[in-house]
Each structure stands twice: as C-alpha cells, then as structure tokens.
Amino acid sequence: MGGGRALYQAAVRALQGMRDQASRCDSNVKKVQQARRFSSTSSGLDSVALRAAKIERERRAEEPLRTVMFLSCWGPN
C-alpha cells in the first residue's frame, strides 16, 4: 500500500510541475504577443511621422517655386 501512495504523490507532483511550466510558458507567450503589438504600433506611428515629415519637406521645397511663379505672373512689368 505504501508504494501506491508514493506513486500517487509522485504523479501529483509531476502534474503540478507540468502545470507550473505551462503557466510560465503562457505568460512568456503573452509577453511576446504584447511586445509584437507594441512594436507594430510604434512602427506604425513612426511611418506616420515619416510620412508627415516627407510632406512637410515637399511643401517647403515647392514654396520658392510658387514665389517665382507668382512674381512672374503678377509682378511688376
């Protein structure tokens, strides 16, 4: 009888260890998923910021051309 009880306790400990390992694995998976979400969100924000900077650069580059066009059409002749 004593051997059966020891076997039962060993099996219970093994199951508890597997359960603990599974919960650690689940928490690691959640951390990786959160990191991916954060990474994709921040890279999405970076691309929006880069796009806005590009538009601003283009606008500034066009400004002198607009001035020349305006003066050539409406300037003193």
PDB file of N, CA, C and O in Angstrom:
ATOM      1  N   MET A   1       0.807  -1.203   0.000  1.00  0.00           N
ATOM      2  CA  MET A   1       0.000   0.000   0.000  1.00  0.00           C
ATOM      3  C   MET A   1       0.846   1.261   0.000  1.00  0.00           C
ATOM      4  O   MET A   1       0.485   2.249  -0.639  1.00  0.00           O
ATOM      5  N   GLY A   2       1.975   1.239   0.714  1.00  0.00           N
ATOM      6  CA  GLY A   2       2.821   2.417   0.802  1.00  0.00           C
ATOM      7  C   GLY A   2       3.400   2.814  -0.540  1.00  0.00           C
ATOM      8  O   GLY A   2       3.611   3.998  -0.803  1.00  0.00           O
ATOM      9  N   GLY A   3       3.662   1.823  -1.399  1.00  0.00           N
ATOM     10  CA  GLY A   3       4.217   2.112  -2.729  1.00  0.00           C
ATOM     11  C   GLY A   3       3.219   2.811  -3.627  1.00  0.00           C
ATOM     12  O   GLY A   3       3.592   3.666  -4.430  1.00  0.00           O
ATOM     13  N   GLY A   4       1.954   2.451  -3.497  1.00  0.00           N
ATOM     14  CA  GLY A   4       0.904   3.086  -4.290  1.00  0.00           C
ATOM     15  C   GLY A   4       0.729   4.548  -3.919  1.00  0.00           C
ATOM     16  O   GLY A   4       0.526   5.407  -4.776  1.00  0.00           O
ATOM     17  N   ARG A   5       0.811   4.808  -2.628  1.00  0.00           N
ATOM     18  CA  ARG A   5       0.671   6.184  -2.150  1.00  0.00           C
ATOM     19  C   ARG A   5       1.843   7.040  -2.631  1.00  0.00           C
ATOM     20  O   ARG A   5       1.649   8.183  -3.044  1.00  0.00           O
ATOM     21  N   ALA A   6       3.048   6.493  -2.578  1.00  0.00           N
ATOM     22  CA  ALA A   6       4.235   7.223  -3.042  1.00  0.00           C
ATOM     23  C   ALA A   6       4.138   7.487  -4.536  1.00  0.00           C
ATOM     24  O   ALA A   6       4.499   8.567  -5.003  1.00  0.00           O
ATOM     25  N   LEU A   7       3.650   6.503  -5.289  1.00  0.00           N
ATOM     26  CA  LEU A   7       3.476   6.672  -6.733  1.00  0.00           C
ATOM     27  C   LEU A   7       2.442   7.760  -7.022  1.00  0.00           C
ATOM     28  O   LEU A   7       2.633   8.584  -7.917  1.00  0.00           O
ATOM     29  N   TYR A   8       1.344   7.757  -6.256  1.00  0.00           N
ATOM     30  CA  TYR A   8       0.306   8.772  -6.418  1.00  0.00           C
ATOM     31  C   TYR A   8       0.873  10.160  -6.143  1.00  0.00           C
ATOM     32  O   TYR A   8       0.623  11.088  -6.912  1.00  0.00           O
ATOM     33  N   GLN A   9       1.636  10.320  -5.055  1.00  0.00           N
ATOM     34  CA  GLN A   9       2.213  11.618  -4.710  1.00  0.00           C
ATOM     35  C   GLN A   9       3.216  12.067  -5.776  1.00  0.00           C
ATOM     36  O   GLN A   9       3.279  13.249  -6.114  1.00  0.00           O
ATOM     37  N   ALA A  10       3.989  11.133  -6.298  1.00  0.00           N
ATOM     38  CA  ALA A  10       4.942  11.481  -7.351  1.00  0.00           C
ATOM     39  C   ALA A  10       4.204  11.952  -8.602  1.00  0.00           C
ATOM     40  O   ALA A  10       4.623  12.904  -9.261  1.00  0.00           O
ATOM     41  N   ALA A  11       3.102  11.273  -8.920  1.00  0.00           N
ATOM     42  CA  ALA A  11       2.314  11.672 -10.094  1.00  0.00           C
ATOM     43  C   ALA A  11       1.701  13.051  -9.893  1.00  0.00           C
ATOM     44  O   ALA A  11       1.686  13.865 -10.817  1.00  0.00           O
ATOM     45  N   VAL A  12       1.192  13.320  -8.684  1.00  0.00           N
ATOM     46  CA  VAL A  12       0.607  14.632  -8.383  1.00  0.00           C
ATOM     47  C   VAL A  12       1.670  15.717  -8.507  1.00  0.00           C
ATOM     48  O   VAL A  12       1.410  16.774  -9.082  1.00  0.00           O
ATOM     49  N   ARG A  13       2.865  15.467  -7.974  1.00  0.00           N
ATOM     50  CA  ARG A  13       3.960  16.449  -8.081  1.00  0.00           C
ATOM     51  C   ARG A  13       4.347  16.686  -9.540  1.00  0.00           C
ATOM     52  O   ARG A  13       4.597  17.818  -9.954  1.00  0.00           O
ATOM     53  N   ALA A  14       4.392  15.610 -10.301  1.00  0.00           N
ATOM     54  CA  ALA A  14       4.740  15.749 -11.718  1.00  0.00           C
ATOM     55  C   ALA A  14       3.702  16.596 -12.442  1.00  0.00           C
ATOM     56  O   ALA A  14       4.059  17.456 -13.247  1.00  0.00           O
ATOM     57  N   LEU A  15       2.419  16.363 -12.166  1.00  0.00           N
ATOM     58  CA  LEU A  15       1.363  17.159 -12.788  1.00  0.00           C
ATOM     59  C   LEU A  15       1.440  18.623 -12.370  1.00  0.00           C
ATOM     60  O   LEU A  15       1.250  19.515 -13.197  1.00  0.00           O
ATOM     61  N   GLN A  16       1.720  18.874 -11.091  1.00  0.00           N
ATOM     62  CA  GLN A  16       1.857  20.250 -10.621  1.00  0.00           C
ATOM     63  C   GLN A  16       3.034  20.933 -11.312  1.00  0.00           C
ATOM     64  O   GLN A  16       2.943  22.099 -11.696  1.00  0.00           O
ATOM     65  N   GLY A  17       4.131  20.210 -11.467  1.00  0.00           N
ATOM     66  CA  GLY A  17       5.289  20.784 -12.159  1.00  0.00           C
ATOM     67  C   GLY A  17       4.978  21.103 -13.605  1.00  0.00           C
ATOM     68  O   GLY A  17       5.387  22.144 -14.117  1.00  0.00           O
ATOM     69  N   MET A  18       4.249  20.206 -14.272  1.00  0.00           N
ATOM     70  CA  MET A  18       3.864  20.458 -15.665  1.00  0.00           C
ATOM     71  C   MET A  18       2.917  21.643 -15.758  1.00  0.00           C
ATOM     72  O   MET A  18       3.005  22.439 -16.693  1.00  0.00           O
ATOM     73  N   ARG A  19       2.007  21.764 -14.789  1.00  0.00           N
ATOM     74  CA  ARG A  19       1.064  22.884 -14.775  1.00  0.00           C
ATOM     75  C   ARG A  19       1.817  24.205 -14.567  1.00  0.00           C
ATOM     76  O   ARG A  19       1.528  25.198 -15.234  1.00  0.00           O
ATOM     77  N   ASP A  20       2.780  24.209 -13.642  1.00  0.00           N
ATOM     78  CA  ASP A  20       3.578  25.414 -13.407  1.00  0.00           C
ATOM     79  C   ASP A  20       4.363  25.803 -14.655  1.00  0.00           C
ATOM     80  O   ASP A  20       4.438  26.977 -15.018  1.00  0.00           O
ATOM     81  N   GLN A  21       4.948  24.796 -15.305  1.00  0.00           N
ATOM     82  CA  GLN A  21       5.725  25.067 -16.513  1.00  0.00           C
ATOM     83  C   GLN A  21       4.817  25.617 -17.614  1.00  0.00           C
ATOM     84  O   GLN A  21       5.211  26.526 -18.345  1.00  0.00           O
ATOM     85  N   ALA A  22       3.617  25.077 -17.734  1.00  0.00           N
ATOM     86  CA  ALA A  22       2.667  25.552 -18.743  1.00  0.00           C
ATOM     87  C   ALA A  22       2.259  26.992 -18.460  1.00  0.00           C
ATOM     88  O   ALA A  22       2.131  27.791 -19.388  1.00  0.00           O
ATOM     89  N   SER A  23       2.053  27.333 -17.194  1.00  0.00           N
ATOM     90  CA  SER A  23       1.655  28.711 -16.885  1.00  0.00           C
ATOM     91  C   SER A  23       2.798  29.679 -17.177  1.00  0.00           C
ATOM     92  O   SER A  23       2.555  30.796 -17.635  1.00  0.00           O
ATOM     93  N   ARG A  24       4.037  29.270 -16.921  1.00  0.00           N
ATOM     94  CA  ARG A  24       5.179  30.122 -17.272  1.00  0.00           C
ATOM     95  C   ARG A  24       5.269  30.296 -18.778  1.00  0.00           C
ATOM     96  O   ARG A  24       5.550  31.388 -19.274  1.00  0.00           O
ATOM     97  N   CYS A  25       5.031  29.218 -19.495  1.00  0.00           N
ATOM     98  CA  CYS A  25       5.056  29.279 -20.949  1.00  0.00           C
ATOM     99  C   CYS A  25       3.970  30.224 -21.458  1.00  0.00           C
ATOM    100  O   CYS A  25       4.218  31.028 -22.356  1.00  0.00           O
ATOM    101  N   ASP A  26       2.764  30.131 -20.885  1.00  0.00           N
ATOM    102  CA  ASP A  26       1.668  31.013 -21.277  1.00  0.00           C
ATOM    103  C   ASP A  26       2.021  32.472 -21.020  1.00  0.00           C
ATOM    104  O   ASP A  26       1.739  33.338 -21.848  1.00  0.00           O
ATOM    105  N   SER A  27       2.641  32.747 -19.867  1.00  0.00           N
ATOM    106  CA  SER A  27       2.994  34.135 -19.574  1.00  0.00           C
ATOM    107  C   SER A  27       4.076  34.624 -20.533  1.00  0.00           C
ATOM    108  O   SER A  27       4.064  35.792 -20.922  1.00  0.00           O
ATOM    109  N   ASN A  28       5.006  33.762 -20.919  1.00  0.00           N
ATOM    110  CA  ASN A  28       6.022  34.158 -21.894  1.00  0.00           C
ATOM    111  C   ASN A  28       5.401  34.431 -23.257  1.00  0.00           C
ATOM    112  O   ASN A  28       5.799  35.372 -23.944  1.00  0.00           O
ATOM    113  N   VAL A  29       4.435  33.618 -23.650  1.00  0.00           N
ATOM    114  CA  VAL A  29       3.747  33.834 -24.922  1.00  0.00           C
ATOM    115  C   VAL A  29       3.010  35.173 -24.886  1.00  0.00           C
ATOM    116  O   VAL A  29       3.040  35.921 -25.863  1.00  0.00           O
ATOM    117  N   LYS A  30       2.352  35.478 -23.771  1.00  0.00           N
ATOM    118  CA  LYS A  30       1.650  36.755 -23.653  1.00  0.00           C
ATOM    119  C   LYS A  30       2.611  37.924 -23.751  1.00  0.00           C
ATOM    120  O   LYS A  30       2.295  38.934 -24.379  1.00  0.00           O
ATOM    121  N   LYS A  31       3.792  37.799 -23.132  1.00  0.00           N
ATOM    122  CA  LYS A  31       4.785  38.868 -23.210  1.00  0.00           C
ATOM    123  C   LYS A  31       5.245  39.083 -24.642  1.00  0.00           C
ATOM    124  O   LYS A  31       5.402  40.221 -25.083  1.00  0.00           O
ATOM    125  N   VAL A  32       5.460  38.002 -25.363  1.00  0.00           N
ATOM    126  CA  VAL A  32       5.896  38.108 -26.761  1.00  0.00           C
ATOM    127  C   VAL A  32       4.799  38.757 -27.603  1.00  0.00           C
ATOM    128  O   VAL A  32       5.086  39.604 -28.449  1.00  0.00           O
ATOM    129  N   GLN A  33       3.549  38.365 -27.375  1.00  0.00           N
ATOM    130  CA  GLN A  33       2.448  38.958 -28.123  1.00  0.00           C
ATOM    131  C   GLN A  33       2.316  40.448 -27.828  1.00  0.00           C
ATOM    132  O   GLN A  33       2.079  41.241 -28.739  1.00  0.00           O
ATOM    133  N   GLN A  34       2.467  40.834 -26.570  1.00  0.00           N
ATOM    134  CA  GLN A  34       2.404  42.257 -26.218  1.00  0.00           C
ATOM    135  C   GLN A  34       3.550  43.021 -26.861  1.00  0.00           C
ATOM    136  O   GLN A  34       3.363  44.138 -27.343  1.00  0.00           O
ATOM    137  N   ALA A  35       4.731  42.425 -26.871  1.00  0.00           N
ATOM    138  CA  ALA A  35       5.881  43.082 -27.492  1.00  0.00           C
ATOM    139  C   ALA A  35       5.648  43.272 -28.985  1.00  0.00           C
ATOM    140  O   ALA A  35       6.008  44.307 -29.547  1.00  0.00           O
ATOM    141  N   ARG A  36       5.050  42.280 -29.622  1.00  0.00           N
ATOM    142  CA  ARG A  36       4.749  42.413 -31.055  1.00  0.00           C
ATOM    143  C   ARG A  36       3.741  43.512 -31.293  1.00  0.00           C
ATOM    144  O   ARG A  36       3.895  44.314 -32.214  1.00  0.00           O
ATOM    145  N   ARG A  37       2.700  43.554 -30.459  1.00  0.00           N
ATOM    146  CA  ARG A  37       1.693  44.609 -30.616  1.00  0.00           C
ATOM    147  C   ARG A  37       2.311  45.978 -30.432  1.00  0.00           C
ATOM    148  O   ARG A  37       2.048  46.893 -31.212  1.00  0.00           O
ATOM    149  N   PHE A  38       3.140  46.122 -29.394  1.00  0.00           N
ATOM    150  CA  PHE A  38       3.787  47.404 -29.136  1.00  0.00           C
ATOM    151  C   PHE A  38       4.710  47.767 -30.289  1.00  0.00           C
ATOM    152  O   PHE A  38       4.744  48.917 -30.727  1.00  0.00           O
ATOM    153  N   SER A  39       5.455  46.790 -30.777  1.00  0.00           N
ATOM    154  CA  SER A  39       6.395  47.027 -31.872  1.00  0.00           C
ATOM    155  C   SER A  39       5.660  47.465 -33.118  1.00  0.00           C
ATOM    156  O   SER A  39       6.069  48.431 -33.762  1.00  0.00           O
ATOM    157  N   SER A  40       4.580  46.778 -33.479  1.00  0.00           N
ATOM    158  CA  SER A  40       3.845  47.141 -34.677  1.00  0.00           C
ATOM    159  C   SER A  40       3.174  48.496 -34.507  1.00  0.00           C
ATOM    160  O   SER A  40       3.078  49.261 -35.467  1.00  0.00           O
ATOM    161  N   THR A  41       2.710  48.805 -33.302  1.00  0.00           N
ATOM    162  CA  THR A  41       2.094  50.105 -33.056  1.00  0.00           C
ATOM    163  C   THR A  41       3.121  51.213 -33.170  1.00  0.00           C
ATOM    164  O   THR A  41       2.864  52.234 -33.808  1.00  0.00           O
ATOM    165  N   SER A  42       4.279  51.025 -32.559  1.00  0.00           N
ATOM    166  CA  SER A  42       5.286  52.083 -32.615  1.00  0.00           C
ATOM    167  C   SER A  42       5.835  52.238 -34.020  1.00  0.00           C
ATOM    168  O   SER A  42       6.109  53.364 -34.435  1.00  0.00           O
ATOM    169  N   SER A  43       6.008  51.150 -34.776  1.00  0.00           N
ATOM    170  CA  SER A  43       6.495  51.283 -36.135  1.00  0.00           C
ATOM    171  C   SER A  43       5.436  51.937 -37.010  1.00  0.00           C
ATOM    172  O   SER A  43       5.769  52.667 -37.943  1.00  0.00           O
ATOM    173  N   GLY A  44       4.159  51.682 -36.718  1.00  0.00           N
ATOM    174  CA  GLY A  44       3.089  52.353 -37.438  1.00  0.00           C
ATOM    175  C   GLY A  44       3.117  53.846 -37.187  1.00  0.00           C
ATOM    176  O   GLY A  44       2.919  54.638 -38.108  1.00  0.00           O
ATOM    177  N   LEU A  45       3.364  54.240 -35.932  1.00  0.00           N
ATOM    178  CA  LEU A  45       3.473  55.657 -35.606  1.00  0.00           C
ATOM    179  C   LEU A  45       4.697  56.261 -36.262  1.00  0.00           C
ATOM    180  O   LEU A  45       4.655  57.405 -36.717  1.00  0.00           O
ATOM    181  N   ASP A  46       5.791  55.508 -36.318  1.00  0.00           N
ATOM    182  CA  ASP A  46       6.998  56.001 -36.975  1.00  0.00           C
ATOM    183  C   ASP A  46       6.738  56.252 -38.447  1.00  0.00           C
ATOM    184  O   ASP A  46       7.190  57.261 -38.989  1.00  0.00           O
ATOM    185  N   SER A  47       6.018  55.353 -39.105  1.00  0.00           N
ATOM    186  CA  SER A  47       5.754  55.541 -40.527  1.00  0.00           C
ATOM    187  C   SER A  47       4.853  56.751 -40.752  1.00  0.00           C
ATOM    188  O   SER A  47       5.014  57.457 -41.748  1.00  0.00           O
ATOM    189  N   VAL A  48       3.906  57.002 -39.847  1.00  0.00           N
ATOM    190  CA  VAL A  48       3.056  58.190 -39.961  1.00  0.00           C
ATOM    191  C   VAL A  48       3.901  59.446 -39.789  1.00  0.00           C
ATOM    192  O   VAL A  48       3.729  60.414 -40.530  1.00  0.00           O
ATOM    193  N   ALA A  49       4.804  59.440 -38.825  1.00  0.00           N
ATOM    194  CA  ALA A  49       5.668  60.596 -38.597  1.00  0.00           C
ATOM    195  C   ALA A  49       6.593  60.821 -39.793  1.00  0.00           C
ATOM    196  O   ALA A  49       6.816  61.962 -40.198  1.00  0.00           O
ATOM    197  N   LEU A  50       7.126  59.748 -40.356  1.00  0.00           N
ATOM    198  CA  LEU A  50       7.993  59.888 -41.528  1.00  0.00           C
ATOM    199  C   LEU A  50       7.222  60.425 -42.725  1.00  0.00           C
ATOM    200  O   LEU A  50       7.734  61.250 -43.481  1.00  0.00           O
ATOM    201  N   ARG A  51       5.988  59.957 -42.895  1.00  0.00           N
ATOM    202  CA  ARG A  51       5.165  60.441 -44.000  1.00  0.00           C
ATOM    203  C   ARG A  51       4.861  61.932 -43.831  1.00  0.00           C
ATOM    204  O   ARG A  51       4.911  62.689 -44.801  1.00  0.00           O
ATOM    205  N   ALA A  52       4.548  62.355 -42.606  1.00  0.00           N
ATOM    206  CA  ALA A  52       4.262  63.766 -42.347  1.00  0.00           C
ATOM    207  C   ALA A  52       5.497  64.623 -42.585  1.00  0.00           C
ATOM    208  O   ALA A  52       5.389  65.727 -43.120  1.00  0.00           O
ATOM    209  N   ALA A  53       6.661  64.133 -42.196  1.00  0.00           N
ATOM    210  CA  ALA A  53       7.906  64.877 -42.425  1.00  0.00           C
ATOM    211  C   ALA A  53       8.194  65.006 -43.915  1.00  0.00           C
ATOM    212  O   ALA A  53       8.657  66.051 -44.372  1.00  0.00           O
ATOM    213  N   LYS A  54       7.924  63.959 -44.666  1.00  0.00           N
ATOM    214  CA  LYS A  54       8.148  63.998 -46.117  1.00  0.00           C
ATOM    215  C   LYS A  54       7.235  65.028 -46.779  1.00  0.00           C
ATOM    216  O   LYS A  54       7.672  65.782 -47.648  1.00  0.00           O
ATOM    217  N   ILE A  55       5.968  65.058 -46.368  1.00  0.00           N
ATOM    218  CA  ILE A  55       5.019  66.027 -46.927  1.00  0.00           C
ATOM    219  C   ILE A  55       5.462  67.451 -46.602  1.00  0.00           C
ATOM    220  O   ILE A  55       5.385  68.341 -47.449  1.00  0.00           O
ATOM    221  N   GLU A  56       5.924  67.659 -45.374  1.00  0.00           N
ATOM    222  CA  GLU A  56       6.391  68.999 -44.980  1.00  0.00           C
ATOM    223  C   GLU A  56       7.619  69.412 -45.793  1.00  0.00           C
ATOM    224  O   GLU A  56       7.713  70.564 -46.217  1.00  0.00           O
ATOM    225  N   ARG A  57       8.558  68.494 -46.016  1.00  0.00           N
ATOM    226  CA  ARG A  57       9.742  68.794 -46.835  1.00  0.00           C
ATOM    227  C   ARG A  57       9.341  69.158 -48.253  1.00  0.00           C
ATOM    228  O   ARG A  57       9.876  70.105 -48.830  1.00  0.00           O
ATOM    229  N   GLU A  58       8.392  68.403 -48.820  1.00  0.00           N
ATOM    230  CA  GLU A  58       7.933  68.704 -50.181  1.00  0.00           C
ATOM    231  C   GLU A  58       7.276  70.073 -50.245  1.00  0.00           C
ATOM    232  O   GLU A  58       7.485  70.823 -51.199  1.00  0.00           O
ATOM    233  N   ARG A  59       6.482  70.399 -49.232  1.00  0.00           N
ATOM    234  CA  ARG A  59       5.815  71.706 -49.217  1.00  0.00           C
ATOM    235  C   ARG A  59       6.840  72.837 -49.166  1.00  0.00           C
ATOM    236  O   ARG A  59       6.706  73.843 -49.863  1.00  0.00           O
ATOM    237  N   ARG A  60       7.869  72.657 -48.327  1.00  0.00           N
ATOM    238  CA  ARG A  60       8.904  73.687 -48.221  1.00  0.00           C
ATOM    239  C   ARG A  60       9.710  73.813 -49.503  1.00  0.00           C
ATOM    240  O   ARG A  60      10.132  74.910 -49.869  1.00  0.00           O
ATOM    241  N   ALA A  61       9.928  72.690 -50.191  1.00  0.00           N
ATOM    242  CA  ALA A  61      10.672  72.734 -51.452  1.00  0.00           C
ATOM    243  C   ALA A  61       9.862  73.421 -52.548  1.00  0.00           C
ATOM    244  O   ALA A  61      10.450  74.048 -53.429  1.00  0.00           O
ATOM    245  N   GLU A  62       8.548  73.325 -52.523  1.00  0.00           N
ATOM    246  CA  GLU A  62       7.694  73.943 -53.543  1.00  0.00           C
ATOM    247  C   GLU A  62       7.494  75.437 -53.318  1.00  0.00           C
ATOM    248  O   GLU A  62       7.154  76.162 -54.252  1.00  0.00           O
ATOM    249  N   GLU A  63       7.698  75.897 -52.108  1.00  0.00           N
ATOM    250  CA  GLU A  63       7.418  77.300 -51.787  1.00  0.00           C
ATOM    251  C   GLU A  63       8.211  78.291 -52.654  1.00  0.00           C
ATOM    252  O   GLU A  63       7.610  79.229 -53.177  1.00  0.00           O
ATOM    253  N   PRO A  64       9.532  78.128 -52.832  1.00  0.00           N
ATOM    254  CA  PRO A  64      10.248  79.069 -53.699  1.00  0.00           C
ATOM    255  C   PRO A  64       9.737  79.044 -55.146  1.00  0.00           C
ATOM    256  O   PRO A  64       9.692  80.083 -55.804  1.00  0.00           O
ATOM    257  N   LEU A  65       9.357  77.878 -55.634  1.00  0.00           N
ATOM    258  CA  LEU A  65       8.817  77.779 -56.985  1.00  0.00           C
ATOM    259  C   LEU A  65       7.501  78.542 -57.086  1.00  0.00           C
ATOM    260  O   LEU A  65       7.249  79.210 -58.088  1.00  0.00           O
ATOM    261  N   ARG A  66       6.684  78.453 -56.084  1.00  0.00           N
ATOM    262  CA  ARG A  66       5.423  79.200 -56.085  1.00  0.00           C
ATOM    263  C   ARG A  66       5.683  80.706 -56.089  1.00  0.00           C
ATOM    264  O   ARG A  66       4.991  81.462 -56.771  1.00  0.00           O
ATOM    265  N   THR A  67       6.675  81.127 -55.329  1.00  0.00           N
ATOM    266  CA  THR A  67       7.014  82.556 -55.286  1.00  0.00           C
ATOM    267  C   THR A  67       7.457  83.037 -56.661  1.00  0.00           C
ATOM    268  O   THR A  67       7.024  84.095 -57.116  1.00  0.00           O
ATOM    269  N   VAL A  68       8.312  82.274 -57.324  1.00  0.00           N
ATOM    270  CA  VAL A  68       8.783  82.648 -58.665  1.00  0.00           C
ATOM    271  C   VAL A  68       7.619  82.686 -59.641  1.00  0.00           C
ATOM    272  O   VAL A  68       7.520  83.613 -60.445  1.00  0.00           O
ATOM    273  N   MET A  69       6.745  81.704 -59.586  1.00  0.00           N
ATOM    274  CA  MET A  69       5.584  81.682 -60.486  1.00  0.00           C
ATOM    275  C   MET A  69       4.676  82.893 -60.232  1.00  0.00           C
ATOM    276  O   MET A  69       4.184  83.512 -61.176  1.00  0.00           O
ATOM    277  N   PHE A  70       4.461  83.223 -58.976  1.00  0.00           N
ATOM    278  CA  PHE A  70       3.607  84.351 -58.639  1.00  0.00           C
ATOM    279  C   PHE A  70       4.207  85.650 -59.166  1.00  0.00           C
ATOM    280  O   PHE A  70       3.514  86.461 -59.780  1.00  0.00           O
ATOM    281  N   LEU A  71       5.510  85.838 -58.918  1.00  0.00           N
ATOM    282  CA  LEU A  71       6.145  87.080 -59.356  1.00  0.00           C
ATOM    283  C   LEU A  71       6.209  87.176 -60.875  1.00  0.00           C
ATOM    284  O   LEU A  71       6.089  88.264 -61.438  1.00  0.00           O
ATOM    285  N   SER A  72       6.398  86.039 -61.535  1.00  0.00           N
ATOM    286  CA  SER A  72       6.462  86.095 -62.996  1.00  0.00           C
ATOM    287  C   SER A  72       5.088  86.387 -63.595  1.00  0.00           C
ATOM    288  O   SER A  72       5.005  86.975 -64.674  1.00  0.00           O
ATOM    289  N   CYS A  73       4.031  85.998 -62.934  1.00  0.00           N
ATOM    290  CA  CYS A  73       2.685  86.258 -63.449  1.00  0.00           C
ATOM    291  C   CYS A  73       2.149  87.608 -63.001  1.00  0.00           C
ATOM    292  O   CYS A  73       1.493  88.291 -63.788  1.00  0.00           O
ATOM    293  N   TRP A  74       2.407  88.014 -61.766  1.00  0.00           N
ATOM    294  CA  TRP A  74       1.754  89.179 -61.206  1.00  0.00           C
ATOM    295  C   TRP A  74       2.742  90.266 -60.774  1.00  0.00           C
ATOM    296  O   TRP A  74       2.327  91.311 -60.273  1.00  0.00           O
ATOM    297  N   GLY A  75       4.007  90.039 -60.955  1.00  0.00           N
ATOM    298  CA  GLY A  75       4.995  91.010 -60.503  1.00  0.00           C
ATOM    299  C   GLY A  75       5.010  92.257 -61.390  1.00  0.00           C
ATOM    300  O   GLY A  75       4.320  92.324 -62.407  1.00  0.00           O
ATOM    301  N   PRO A  76       5.817  93.245 -60.978  1.00  0.00           N
ATOM    302  CA  PRO A  76       5.887  94.494 -61.771  1.00  0.00           C
ATOM    303  C   PRO A  76       6.522  94.229 -63.136  1.00  0.00           C
ATOM    304  O   PRO A  76       7.565  93.583 -63.237  1.00  0.00           O
ATOM    305  N   ASN A  77       5.874  94.741 -64.180  1.00  0.00           N
ATOM    306  CA  ASN A  77       6.405  94.597 -65.554  1.00  0.00           C
ATOM    307  C   ASN A  77       6.685  95.940 -66.126  1.00  0.00           C
ATOM    308  O   ASN A  77       7.136  96.044 -67.266  1.00  0.00           O
TER     309      ASN A  77
END
